[in-house]
Amino acid sequence: MQALWMLVASAMFALMGSFVKMATEYGASLPQIVLFRGFPSVVLLLIWARAGRQSIVPTSWRLHVWRNVAGVSSMWLGFFAISHLPLATATSLNYTAPLFIACWMLGWGGAQRDPVRILAVVLGFAGVISILRPSINPDQWMAALFGLCAGATSAVAMMQIRQLGRVGEPEWRTVLFFSLAVCLSSALGLTIEGWGQVGWQGYASLIGIGVAGLFGQLTMTRAFGVGSALLTAALQYTTIIFAALLGMGFWGDQPDGLAWAGMGLIIAAGLLSVWRTMRMPAGS
């Protein structure tokens, strides 16, 4: 089930990325995209909590603060990298998060210190590089550093999600507080840039970002909250495969042989990690 939750999350985040691309094409600004990334989640989750008489008081304020600071920082650093680097390069740097998790697990993972699953993470990243083939010009190193920091802070956020799951925090509450933090962070950008002119297609895309992001965040939180962090990290790379398939279907992208080989590496990494997890003792 952990693998299934992460696969669903990867599909949702790939769909969200497609909506981001469409929203940009229809004139949406970056602060608007950030706002709609969080606002639908806040509204829908508050309605759900009210209807179910669920308490919104968190189990651990400290873990939520660390998760939200890391998650929101990663999001803005990643957006900065995307705006100053080729998309392939920025995406590759953002997907270094599982590598940071693997390094942490290798040093301090205890029962999670598993060379096979760490190898699966490395293979998955090699597949990402094969698909995206990033490049950096001499004047882009600062933006590349920001992109690398986005991957590192994303890894911190994911590990905090894992800790929240371990203390019994429900997924919906973790996503609610993160979405609130995202909305608050968008206020500064909107204050500076103002509210841009967006047609109905743009607003439809923005709503799609919020809905897909909500389901992606919920399922990713469930995946990282239970089971092996390395298994979840390896499966996170499947987002690239879903994104490639969406690009083929909606934008006519045609992956070449090296890209298909990279997808094969990602699939192999996921299968290796799942196989290894199934052979490990429960809770490892």
C-alpha positions as CSV (number, residue, x, y, z in Angstrom):
1,M,0.0,0.0,0.0
2,Q,2.9,2.4,0.7
3,A,4.1,1.9,-2.9
4,L,0.6,2.5,-4.2
5,W,0.2,5.7,-2.2
6,M,3.4,7.0,-3.6
7,L,2.6,6.1,-7.2
8,V,-0.7,7.9,-6.9
9,A,1.1,10.9,-5.4
10,S,3.6,10.9,-8.3
11,A,0.7,10.8,-10.9
12,M,-1.0,13.7,-9.1
13,F,2.1,15.9,-8.9
14,A,2.8,15.2,-12.6
15,L,-0.8,16.3,-13.4
16,M,-0.3,19.4,-11.2
17,G,2.9,20.2,-13.1
18,S,0.9,20.0,-16.4
19,F,-1.7,22.5,-14.9
20,V,1.2,24.8,-13.9
21,K,2.4,24.8,-17.4
22,M,-1.1,25.5,-18.8
23,A,-1.7,28.3,-16.2
24,T,1.6,29.9,-17.2
25,E,0.6,29.7,-20.9
26,Y,-2.7,31.5,-20.0
27,G,-0.9,34.3,-18.2
28,A,-1.0,33.4,-14.6
29,S,1.7,34.9,-12.4
30,L,4.0,32.9,-10.0
31,P,2.3,34.3,-6.9
32,Q,-1.1,33.3,-8.3
33,I,0.1,29.8,-9.0
34,V,1.5,29.5,-5.4
35,L,-1.8,30.8,-4.0
36,F,-3.9,28.3,-5.9
37,R,-1.5,25.6,-4.9
38,G,-2.6,26.0,-1.3
39,F,-6.0,27.7,-1.2
40,P,-8.3,24.9,-2.5
41,S,-6.7,22.5,-0.1
42,V,-7.4,24.9,2.8
43,V,-11.0,25.4,1.9
44,L,-11.8,21.7,1.1
45,L,-10.0,20.4,4.2
46,L,-11.6,22.9,6.6
47,I,-15.1,22.0,5.2
48,W,-14.2,18.3,5.6
49,A,-13.0,18.8,9.2
50,R,-16.1,20.9,10.1
51,A,-18.4,18.3,8.6
52,G,-16.7,15.4,10.4
53,R,-16.2,17.4,13.7
54,Q,-12.5,16.9,13.5
55,S,-10.1,18.9,15.6
56,I,-7.6,21.0,13.7
57,V,-5.3,21.4,16.8
58,P,-2.0,19.7,15.8
59,T,-0.3,17.0,17.7
60,S,3.1,18.7,17.5
61,W,3.5,22.4,16.7
62,R,7.3,22.1,16.5
63,L,7.2,19.4,13.7
64,H,4.6,21.4,11.7
65,V,6.8,24.5,11.9
66,W,9.8,22.7,10.7
67,R,7.8,20.9,8.0
68,N,6.3,24.1,6.7
69,V,9.4,26.2,6.8
70,A,11.3,23.5,4.9
71,G,8.4,22.8,2.5
72,V,7.6,26.4,1.6
73,S,11.3,27.3,1.3
74,S,11.8,24.4,-1.1
75,M,8.8,25.5,-3.2
76,W,10.0,29.0,-3.7
77,L,13.7,28.0,-4.2
78,G,12.5,25.5,-6.8
79,F,10.4,28.2,-8.6
80,F,13.3,30.5,-8.6
81,A,15.5,27.8,-10.2
82,I,12.8,27.1,-12.8
83,S,12.6,30.8,-13.7
84,H,16.4,31.1,-14.2
85,L,17.4,27.7,-15.5
86,P,16.4,25.4,-18.3
87,L,13.4,23.4,-17.1
88,A,15.2,20.1,-17.4
89,T,18.1,21.3,-15.2
90,A,15.8,22.9,-12.6
91,T,13.7,19.7,-12.4
92,S,16.8,17.5,-12.0
93,L,18.1,19.6,-9.1
94,N,14.7,19.5,-7.4
95,Y,14.7,15.7,-7.7
96,T,18.0,15.5,-5.7
97,A,15.8,15.3,-2.6
98,P,15.7,11.4,-2.5
99,L,19.6,11.5,-2.8
100,F,19.8,13.7,0.3
101,I,17.4,11.2,2.1
102,A,19.5,8.3,1.0
103,C,22.7,10.0,2.4
104,W,21.0,10.7,5.7
105,M,19.7,7.1,5.9
106,L,23.2,5.8,5.1
107,G,24.7,7.7,8.0
108,W,21.9,7.8,10.6
109,G,19.2,5.5,9.3
110,G,19.5,2.7,11.8
111,A,17.3,-0.2,10.5
112,Q,16.6,2.0,7.4
113,R,20.4,1.9,6.5
114,D,19.9,-0.4,3.5
115,P,22.5,-0.3,0.6
116,V,20.1,-2.0,-1.8
117,R,17.4,0.6,-1.4
118,I,20.0,3.4,-1.5
119,L,21.3,1.9,-4.8
120,A,17.7,2.0,-6.0
121,V,17.5,5.8,-5.3
122,V,20.8,6.4,-7.2
123,L,19.5,4.3,-10.1
124,G,16.3,6.3,-10.2
125,F,18.2,9.6,-10.2
126,A,20.4,8.3,-13.1
127,G,17.1,7.7,-14.9
128,V,16.0,11.2,-14.3
129,I,19.3,12.6,-15.7
130,S,18.9,10.3,-18.8
131,I,15.4,11.8,-19.4
132,L,16.1,15.5,-18.6
133,R,19.8,15.8,-19.6
134,P,20.4,19.0,-17.6
135,S,23.0,21.6,-18.5
136,I,24.3,24.7,-16.7
137,N,25.9,27.8,-18.2
138,P,28.7,29.7,-16.4
139,D,26.3,32.5,-15.4
140,Q,23.7,30.1,-13.9
141,W,25.6,28.6,-11.0
142,M,23.8,30.7,-8.4
143,A,20.4,29.6,-9.7
144,A,21.7,26.0,-9.8
145,L,22.7,26.4,-6.1
146,F,19.2,27.6,-5.3
147,G,17.8,24.5,-7.1
148,L,20.1,22.2,-5.1
149,C,19.0,23.9,-1.9
150,A,15.4,23.3,-3.0
151,G,16.2,19.6,-3.2
152,A,17.8,19.6,0.2
153,T,15.0,21.5,2.0
154,S,12.5,19.2,0.2
155,A,14.3,16.3,1.8
156,V,14.0,17.9,5.2
157,A,10.3,18.5,4.7
158,M,9.8,14.9,3.7
159,M,11.6,13.6,6.8
160,Q,9.4,15.9,8.9
161,I,6.3,14.4,7.3
162,R,7.6,11.0,8.3
163,Q,8.0,12.2,11.9
164,L,4.5,13.7,11.9
165,G,3.2,10.3,10.7
166,R,5.0,8.5,13.5
167,V,3.5,10.7,16.2
168,G,0.1,10.0,14.9
169,E,-0.7,13.2,13.1
170,P,-3.4,12.5,10.4
171,E,-2.4,13.3,6.8
172,W,-5.2,15.8,6.3
173,R,-4.0,18.0,9.2
174,T,-0.4,18.0,8.0
175,V,-1.6,19.0,4.5
176,L,-3.9,21.7,5.9
177,F,-1.2,23.5,7.8
178,F,1.2,23.2,4.9
179,S,-1.4,24.7,2.6
180,L,-2.0,27.6,5.0
181,A,1.7,28.3,5.0
182,V,1.7,28.3,1.2
183,C,-1.1,30.7,1.0
184,L,0.5,33.1,3.5
185,S,3.8,33.0,1.5
186,S,1.9,33.9,-1.7
187,A,0.6,37.1,0.0
188,L,4.0,38.8,-0.3
189,G,4.3,38.1,-4.0
190,L,0.8,39.3,-4.7
191,T,1.5,42.5,-2.7
192,I,4.5,43.1,-5.0
193,E,3.1,42.0,-8.3
194,G,-0.6,42.6,-7.9
195,W,-3.4,40.4,-9.3
196,G,-2.8,39.7,-13.0
197,Q,-5.3,39.4,-15.7
198,V,-6.2,35.7,-16.3
199,G,-9.0,34.3,-18.4
200,W,-11.3,31.5,-17.6
201,Q,-8.9,28.9,-19.0
202,G,-6.2,30.3,-16.7
203,Y,-8.5,30.0,-13.6
204,A,-9.5,26.5,-14.6
205,S,-5.8,25.6,-14.7
206,L,-5.2,27.3,-11.4
207,I,-8.0,25.3,-9.8
208,G,-6.6,22.1,-11.3
209,I,-3.2,22.9,-9.6
210,G,-5.0,23.2,-6.3
211,V,-7.0,20.0,-6.6
212,A,-4.2,17.8,-8.0
213,G,-1.8,19.3,-5.5
214,L,-4.2,18.4,-2.6
215,F,-4.6,14.8,-3.6
216,G,-0.9,14.5,-4.3
217,Q,0.0,16.0,-1.0
218,L,-2.4,13.8,0.9
219,T,-1.1,10.6,-0.7
220,M,2.5,11.6,-0.4
221,T,2.0,12.4,3.3
222,R,0.5,8.9,3.8
223,A,3.3,7.3,1.9
224,F,6.1,9.0,3.9
225,G,4.2,8.6,7.2
226,V,4.4,4.8,7.1
227,G,7.0,2.2,6.1
228,S,10.3,2.8,4.4
229,A,11.5,6.3,3.6
230,L,13.9,4.9,1.0
231,L,11.1,3.0,-0.8
232,T,9.0,6.2,-1.0
233,A,12.0,8.2,-2.2
234,A,12.8,5.8,-5.0
235,L,9.2,5.7,-6.1
236,Q,9.1,9.5,-6.2
237,Y,11.0,9.5,-9.4
238,T,8.0,8.0,-11.2
239,T,6.7,11.5,-11.4
240,I,9.0,12.1,-14.3
241,I,7.5,9.1,-16.2
242,F,3.9,10.4,-15.6
243,A,5.0,13.9,-16.7
244,A,6.6,12.5,-19.9
245,L,3.4,10.6,-20.7
246,L,1.3,13.7,-20.1
247,G,3.7,15.7,-22.3
248,M,3.2,13.1,-25.1
249,G,-0.5,13.2,-24.8
250,F,-1.1,17.0,-24.5
251,W,1.9,18.7,-26.0
252,G,3.1,16.2,-28.5
253,D,6.5,15.6,-26.9
254,Q,8.4,12.7,-28.4
255,P,11.0,11.1,-26.0
256,D,14.0,9.6,-27.7
257,G,15.8,6.3,-27.0
258,L,17.9,7.7,-24.1
259,A,14.8,9.1,-22.4
260,W,13.0,5.7,-22.7
261,A,16.1,4.1,-21.3
262,G,15.9,6.5,-18.4
263,M,12.3,5.6,-17.8
264,G,13.3,2.0,-17.7
265,L,16.0,2.8,-15.0
266,I,13.3,4.6,-12.9
267,I,11.0,1.6,-13.2
268,A,13.8,-0.8,-12.3
269,A,14.8,1.3,-9.3
270,G,11.2,1.3,-8.1
271,L,10.8,-2.5,-8.5
272,L,14.2,-3.1,-6.8
273,S,13.2,-0.9,-3.8
274,V,9.7,-2.6,-3.6
275,W,11.3,-6.1,-3.8
276,R,13.9,-5.2,-1.1
277,T,11.2,-3.8,1.2
278,M,9.1,-6.9,0.9
279,R,12.0,-9.0,2.0
280,M,12.9,-6.8,5.0
281,P,11.4,-7.3,8.4
282,A,8.2,-5.3,9.1
283,G,8.9,-1.7,10.0
284,S,12.3,-1.6,8.3
